[in-house]
Amino acid sequence: MLSDKSRPVIEATLPLVGSRIGEITPKFYARLFAAHPELLDGLFSRSNQRNGNQQQALAGSIAAFATHLVNNPGTLPETVLARIAHRHASLGITEPQYQVVYEHLFAAIAEDLAEVITPEIAEAWTEVYWLMADALIKLEKGLYAAQANGTMWSPWKVAAKTPAGTGSITFTLEPADDTPITSALPGQYVSVKVTLPDGLRQVRQYSLSGDAGTSRSFTTKKDDGGEVSPVLHDTVQVGDVLEISNPYGEITLKEGEGPVVLASAGIGCTPTASILRSLAEAGSDRQVLVLHAESDLESWALRSQMTDDVERLKSADLQLWLEEPQAGSNAGFMSLREVDLPANASLYLCGPLPFMKHIRNEAINAGIPATKIHYEVFGPDIWLAS
């Protein structure tokens, strides 16, 4: 809870700090990596630093947290915190690192706002930071404690590399040692660490696209401008060993009997395919509506898996949108205006950010409550900053 002393200061300065946070965060990261260059080796994404996505994500989360404290006294933004905590835990963030971030973040704030900052303002924003940090530390400790092991990274051998649509590959893994395995939930992801040609290690999160439980398979589309997926596609071979995190992610299939709508675009089908697979494996009688959008049929990475699982379910239906339409598909981009959405449905979304924003808005206009719309973001969650 934000103190009575700090609340009016935060309320008065939030517009200023909010307007400058996008300039403060690049200065913060420059300071952080100058002091701790090792953080770019196996923790922070170099490409997300270059394109500014990480800065946007940090700026958005801080602004969203402070705004919530002002507008909702006595509560915390649980959804925002849970999403960040799962992402942090998948990277192995530790409690001492929050002090390192604080040191360099507030040095950047002092530099950017040197003409207006006062001790009172600095004290109030310090309180905001540690309220957020302490909440995340508590959540992350709980996530670590829930794992079947105390190891951040475990070795997994690549058992198979299977083409999965144009430009995509499914990696099937098997344990390479006797580390106890945490059972994954449908829709969760793992972090995958690879070594780049220049020797730097980089990490990316990939949704588990097949069975949940103790198996591990993920599907990735090659990004020719990226750093990790080209290594996975072109360099990693069957028999090689990858470092994999425990499973994380709060966007998982919620228990219940109500209808489920799974909406995805492109490689965003990976978490929805896992949720669909779990429903099929359980022989669920829930009404399931699968909505997917692609440029063309050949690009659909998990086409066979998803169509087979729809066939296995008694109350499932599939609708497809193709930019190059074929018989049985809708033409162009997905729109819920063309869909008869079941009453009381829960919607799970994954795909490019503009797609998710568009479908979420249409879902709300169609009467689905925002609390029943769940989305997964690949990479830094810049939705908060937009």
C-alpha positions as CSV (number, residue, x, y, z in Angstrom):
1,M,0.0,0.0,0.0
2,L,1.3,3.4,-1.0
3,S,1.8,5.6,2.1
4,D,-0.3,8.7,2.7
5,K,2.8,10.8,2.5
6,S,3.8,9.5,-0.9
7,R,0.4,9.3,-2.6
8,P,-0.1,13.0,-3.3
9,V,3.5,13.3,-4.5
10,I,3.1,10.4,-6.9
11,E,-0.3,11.7,-8.1
12,A,1.2,15.1,-8.8
13,T,4.4,13.9,-10.5
14,L,3.0,10.9,-12.4
15,P,2.2,12.9,-15.5
16,L,5.8,14.2,-15.6
17,V,7.5,10.9,-14.8
18,G,5.1,9.1,-17.1
19,S,6.0,11.4,-19.9
20,R,9.7,11.0,-19.4
21,I,9.9,7.3,-18.5
22,G,10.5,6.4,-22.1
23,E,13.6,8.6,-22.1
24,I,14.7,7.5,-18.6
25,T,14.7,3.7,-19.3
26,P,17.3,3.9,-22.2
27,K,19.6,5.9,-19.8
28,F,19.0,3.3,-17.1
29,Y,19.9,0.4,-19.4
30,A,23.0,2.2,-20.6
31,R,24.1,2.7,-17.0
32,L,23.2,-0.9,-16.1
33,F,25.2,-2.6,-18.9
34,A,28.2,-0.2,-18.5
35,A,28.4,-1.4,-14.8
36,H,27.3,-5.0,-15.4
37,P,28.1,-6.1,-19.0
38,E,27.7,-9.7,-17.9
39,L,23.9,-9.2,-17.7
40,L,23.8,-9.3,-21.5
41,D,25.3,-12.8,-21.4
42,G,22.4,-15.2,-20.8
43,L,19.9,-12.9,-19.2
44,F,18.9,-9.7,-21.1
45,S,18.1,-9.9,-24.8
46,R,20.5,-8.0,-27.0
47,S,18.1,-7.7,-29.9
48,N,15.3,-6.3,-27.6
49,Q,17.8,-3.7,-26.3
50,R,18.5,-2.7,-29.9
51,N,14.9,-2.4,-31.0
52,G,13.8,-0.7,-27.8
53,N,11.2,-3.3,-26.8
54,Q,12.7,-3.9,-23.4
55,Q,12.8,-0.2,-22.6
56,Q,9.1,0.1,-23.6
57,A,8.2,-2.9,-21.5
58,L,10.0,-1.6,-18.4
59,A,8.5,1.9,-18.9
60,G,5.0,0.5,-19.3
61,S,5.2,-1.7,-16.2
62,I,6.4,1.1,-13.9
63,A,3.8,3.6,-15.2
64,A,1.0,1.0,-15.0
65,F,2.0,0.1,-11.4
66,A,2.2,3.7,-10.2
67,T,-1.1,4.5,-11.9
68,H,-2.8,1.6,-10.2
69,L,-1.5,2.6,-6.8
70,V,-2.9,6.1,-7.3
71,N,-6.3,5.0,-8.7
72,N,-6.8,1.9,-6.5
73,P,-5.5,2.6,-3.0
74,G,-4.8,-0.5,-0.9
75,T,-4.5,-2.9,-3.8
76,L,-1.9,-4.2,-6.2
77,P,-2.2,-4.9,-10.0
78,E,-2.1,-8.6,-9.7
79,T,-2.4,-9.4,-13.4
80,V,0.5,-7.1,-14.3
81,L,2.6,-8.5,-11.5
82,A,1.9,-12.1,-12.3
83,R,2.9,-11.7,-15.9
84,I,6.2,-10.0,-15.0
85,A,6.9,-12.5,-12.2
86,H,6.5,-15.5,-14.5
87,R,8.8,-13.9,-17.1
88,H,11.4,-13.0,-14.5
89,A,11.3,-16.5,-13.0
90,S,11.8,-18.1,-16.4
91,L,15.0,-16.0,-16.7
92,G,16.2,-16.8,-13.2
93,I,16.0,-13.3,-11.8
94,T,17.2,-13.2,-8.1
95,E,16.4,-10.9,-5.2
96,P,19.8,-9.1,-5.1
97,Q,19.4,-8.0,-8.8
98,Y,16.5,-5.7,-7.7
99,Q,19.0,-3.6,-5.7
100,V,21.2,-3.4,-8.8
101,V,18.3,-2.3,-10.9
102,Y,17.2,0.3,-8.3
103,E,20.7,1.8,-8.1
104,H,21.0,2.4,-11.9
105,L,17.3,3.2,-12.5
106,F,17.2,6.0,-9.9
107,A,20.5,7.4,-11.1
108,A,18.9,7.6,-14.5
109,I,15.8,9.3,-13.1
110,A,18.0,11.8,-11.2
111,E,19.9,12.6,-14.4
112,D,16.8,13.0,-16.6
113,L,14.8,15.1,-14.1
114,A,17.7,16.9,-12.5
115,E,16.0,20.3,-12.8
116,V,12.8,19.3,-11.0
117,I,13.5,16.4,-8.7
118,T,13.5,17.0,-5.0
119,P,14.2,14.6,-2.1
120,E,10.5,14.2,-1.5
121,I,9.9,13.2,-5.1
122,A,12.8,10.8,-5.0
123,E,11.6,9.3,-1.7
124,A,8.1,8.8,-3.1
125,W,9.2,7.1,-6.3
126,T,11.6,4.9,-4.3
127,E,8.6,3.7,-2.3
128,V,6.8,2.9,-5.6
129,Y,9.8,0.9,-6.9
130,W,10.2,-1.1,-3.7
131,L,6.5,-1.8,-3.4
132,M,6.7,-3.3,-6.9
133,A,10.0,-5.0,-6.4
134,D,8.9,-6.6,-3.1
135,A,5.7,-7.9,-4.6
136,L,7.6,-9.4,-7.5
137,I,10.2,-11.0,-5.2
138,K,7.5,-12.6,-3.2
139,L,5.7,-14.0,-6.3
140,E,9.0,-15.2,-7.8
141,K,10.0,-17.0,-4.6
142,G,6.7,-18.8,-4.7
143,L,7.1,-19.8,-8.4
144,Y,10.6,-21.1,-7.7
145,A,9.4,-23.1,-4.7
146,A,6.6,-24.7,-6.7
147,Q,9.1,-26.3,-9.1
148,A,10.1,-30.0,-8.8
149,N,13.8,-28.9,-8.6
150,G,16.0,-26.1,-7.4
151,T,17.8,-25.7,-10.7
152,M,17.4,-22.8,-13.0
153,W,18.7,-24.5,-16.2
154,S,18.5,-28.2,-17.0
155,P,20.1,-30.0,-20.0
156,W,17.7,-31.4,-22.6
157,K,18.7,-33.3,-25.7
158,V,17.2,-32.6,-29.0
159,A,15.4,-35.8,-30.0
160,A,13.8,-34.5,-33.2
161,K,13.6,-31.5,-35.4
162,T,10.4,-31.7,-37.4
163,P,9.4,-29.2,-40.2
164,A,6.2,-27.4,-39.1
165,G,4.8,-25.3,-41.9
166,T,6.8,-22.8,-44.0
167,G,9.8,-21.5,-42.0
168,S,8.9,-23.3,-38.7
169,I,10.4,-26.2,-36.9
170,T,9.2,-28.3,-33.9
171,F,11.9,-29.3,-31.5
172,T,11.2,-32.4,-29.4
173,L,13.4,-32.7,-26.4
174,E,14.2,-35.5,-23.9
175,P,16.0,-35.1,-20.5
176,A,19.8,-35.3,-20.7
177,D,20.2,-35.9,-16.9
178,D,18.2,-37.0,-13.9
179,T,17.0,-33.5,-12.8
180,P,13.4,-33.8,-11.5
181,I,10.9,-32.5,-14.1
182,T,8.2,-30.1,-13.3
183,S,4.9,-30.9,-14.9
184,A,4.0,-28.1,-17.3
185,L,0.5,-26.7,-17.7
186,P,-1.2,-26.2,-21.1
187,G,-0.2,-22.8,-22.5
188,Q,3.0,-22.4,-20.5
189,Y,6.5,-21.6,-21.9
190,V,10.1,-22.4,-21.3
191,S,13.2,-20.3,-21.7
192,V,15.8,-21.7,-24.1
193,K,19.4,-20.6,-23.9
194,V,21.7,-20.8,-26.9
195,T,25.2,-19.7,-27.7
196,L,25.5,-17.3,-30.6
197,P,28.3,-17.3,-33.2
198,D,30.1,-14.5,-31.3
199,G,30.1,-16.5,-28.1
200,L,27.4,-14.6,-26.3
201,R,24.6,-16.6,-24.8
202,Q,21.0,-15.4,-25.4
203,V,17.7,-16.6,-24.0
204,R,14.2,-16.7,-25.6
205,Q,10.9,-18.0,-24.3
206,Y,9.0,-20.5,-26.4
207,S,5.5,-21.8,-25.7
208,L,5.3,-25.6,-25.2
209,S,3.3,-26.6,-28.3
210,G,2.6,-30.3,-27.7
211,D,1.5,-32.3,-24.7
212,A,1.7,-30.7,-21.3
213,G,3.1,-32.6,-18.3
214,T,6.7,-33.8,-18.3
215,S,7.3,-33.8,-22.1
216,R,9.0,-30.9,-23.8
217,S,8.4,-29.7,-27.3
218,F,8.3,-26.2,-28.7
219,T,7.8,-24.8,-32.2
220,T,9.6,-21.7,-33.5
221,K,9.4,-19.7,-36.7
222,K,12.7,-18.6,-38.1
223,D,13.3,-14.9,-37.8
224,D,16.1,-14.1,-40.3
225,G,16.7,-10.8,-38.5
226,G,16.8,-12.4,-35.1
227,E,19.6,-13.9,-33.1
228,V,18.3,-17.1,-31.4
229,S,15.9,-18.7,-33.9
230,P,18.5,-18.8,-36.8
231,V,20.9,-20.7,-34.4
232,L,18.1,-23.1,-33.4
233,H,17.1,-23.7,-37.1
234,D,20.5,-23.7,-38.7
235,T,23.0,-24.8,-36.1
236,V,21.3,-26.9,-33.5
237,Q,21.1,-30.6,-34.6
238,V,19.4,-33.7,-33.3
239,G,21.5,-35.0,-30.4
240,D,22.7,-31.6,-29.3
241,V,21.9,-30.5,-25.7
242,L,20.1,-27.3,-25.0
243,E,19.7,-25.5,-21.6
244,I,16.0,-25.2,-20.8
245,S,14.2,-23.5,-17.9
246,N,11.4,-24.9,-15.8
247,P,7.9,-24.1,-17.3
248,Y,6.3,-20.8,-16.5
249,G,3.5,-18.6,-17.7
250,E,0.2,-17.6,-16.1
251,I,-1.9,-17.9,-19.3
252,T,-3.1,-21.5,-18.8
253,L,-6.4,-23.2,-19.3
254,K,-8.7,-22.3,-16.4
255,E,-10.7,-25.1,-14.9
256,G,-14.4,-25.1,-15.4
257,E,-17.1,-26.2,-17.8
258,G,-17.7,-23.1,-19.8
259,P,-17.0,-22.6,-23.5
260,V,-13.4,-22.0,-24.6
261,V,-12.4,-19.8,-27.6
262,L,-8.8,-20.1,-28.8
263,A,-7.8,-17.3,-31.2
264,S,-4.4,-17.1,-32.8
265,A,-2.5,-15.8,-35.7
266,G,0.7,-17.2,-37.2
267,I,3.2,-18.8,-34.9
268,G,0.9,-17.6,-32.0
269,C,-0.9,-20.9,-32.4
270,T,1.7,-22.6,-30.2
271,P,0.1,-22.0,-26.8
272,T,-3.4,-22.4,-28.1
273,A,-2.4,-25.7,-29.7
274,S,-1.1,-26.9,-26.3
275,I,-4.4,-25.9,-24.6
276,L,-6.4,-27.6,-27.4
277,R,-4.2,-30.7,-27.1
278,S,-4.9,-30.9,-23.3
279,L,-8.7,-30.7,-24.0
280,A,-8.5,-33.4,-26.6
281,E,-6.4,-35.7,-24.3
282,A,-8.9,-35.2,-21.5
283,G,-11.8,-36.1,-23.8
284,S,-13.4,-32.8,-22.7
285,D,-17.0,-32.1,-23.5
286,R,-16.6,-28.3,-23.2
287,Q,-17.6,-26.3,-26.2
288,V,-14.4,-25.3,-28.0
289,L,-14.1,-22.8,-30.8
290,V,-10.7,-22.6,-32.5
291,L,-10.0,-19.5,-34.6
292,H,-6.8,-19.2,-36.5
293,A,-5.4,-16.7,-39.1
294,E,-2.5,-17.3,-41.5
295,S,-1.0,-15.8,-44.7
296,D,-1.5,-19.2,-46.5
297,L,-2.4,-22.8,-45.5
298,E,1.2,-24.0,-45.9
299,S,2.5,-21.6,-43.3
300,W,0.3,-22.9,-40.5
301,A,2.9,-24.5,-38.3
302,L,0.7,-26.8,-36.2
303,R,-2.0,-27.5,-38.8
304,S,-2.1,-31.3,-38.5
305,Q,-2.0,-31.3,-34.7
306,M,-4.7,-28.8,-34.3
307,T,-7.1,-30.1,-36.9
308,D,-6.6,-33.7,-35.5
309,D,-7.4,-32.5,-32.0
310,V,-10.5,-30.6,-33.2
311,E,-11.7,-33.8,-34.7
312,R,-11.1,-35.7,-31.5
313,L,-13.4,-33.4,-29.5
314,K,-17.2,-33.8,-29.6
315,S,-18.0,-30.1,-29.3
316,A,-15.2,-28.4,-31.2
317,D,-15.3,-26.3,-34.3
318,L,-12.5,-24.6,-36.3
319,Q,-12.7,-21.5,-38.4
320,L,-9.7,-20.4,-40.5
321,W,-8.8,-17.1,-42.1
322,L,-6.2,-17.0,-45.0
323,E,-4.8,-14.0,-46.8
324,E,-4.6,-16.5,-49.8
325,P,-8.0,-18.2,-49.2
326,Q,-8.8,-21.8,-50.0
327,A,-12.0,-23.7,-50.0
328,G,-13.5,-23.8,-46.5
329,S,-11.6,-20.7,-45.2
330,N,-12.5,-17.1,-44.7
331,A,-10.6,-14.6,-46.8
332,G,-8.4,-11.9,-45.3
333,F,-7.9,-11.0,-41.6
334,M,-9.7,-12.5,-38.7
335,S,-12.8,-10.6,-37.4
336,L,-15.1,-11.8,-34.6
337,R,-17.9,-9.9,-36.3
338,E,-18.1,-13.0,-38.5
339,V,-18.2,-15.4,-35.6
340,D,-21.1,-16.7,-33.5
341,L,-19.3,-16.6,-30.1
342,P,-20.7,-18.9,-27.4
343,A,-22.2,-17.3,-24.3
344,N,-20.0,-17.2,-21.2
345,A,-16.9,-18.0,-23.1
346,S,-13.3,-17.6,-22.0
347,L,-11.1,-16.3,-24.8
348,Y,-7.4,-17.1,-25.1
349,L,-5.3,-14.9,-27.5
350,C,-1.9,-15.2,-29.0
351,G,-0.3,-13.6,-32.0
352,P,1.1,-10.2,-33.2
353,L,0.2,-7.3,-30.9
354,P,-2.0,-5.5,-33.4
355,F,-3.9,-8.7,-34.0
356,M,-4.5,-9.2,-30.3
357,K,-5.6,-5.7,-29.6
358,H,-8.0,-5.9,-32.5
359,I,-9.5,-9.2,-31.5
360,R,-9.7,-8.2,-27.8
361,N,-11.6,-5.0,-28.7
362,E,-14.0,-7.0,-30.9
363,A,-14.5,-9.6,-28.1
364,I,-15.3,-6.9,-25.5
365,N,-17.8,-5.3,-28.0
366,A,-19.3,-8.7,-28.5
367,G,-20.0,-9.0,-24.7
368,I,-17.0,-11.0,-23.4
369,P,-15.9,-9.5,-20.1
370,A,-12.3,-8.3,-20.1
371,T,-11.6,-10.6,-17.1
372,K,-12.3,-13.6,-19.3
373,I,-9.9,-12.5,-22.0
374,H,-6.4,-13.9,-21.6
375,Y,-3.4,-13.1,-23.8
376,E,0.2,-14.3,-24.2
377,V,2.9,-12.0,-25.6
378,F,6.1,-13.3,-27.2
379,G,9.0,-11.2,-25.9
380,P,8.7,-8.1,-23.7
381,D,5.1,-7.1,-23.0
382,I,4.9,-3.7,-24.7
383,W,1.1,-3.8,-24.6
384,L,1.5,-2.1,-21.2
385,A,3.4,0.8,-22.8
386,S,1.1,1.4,-25.7
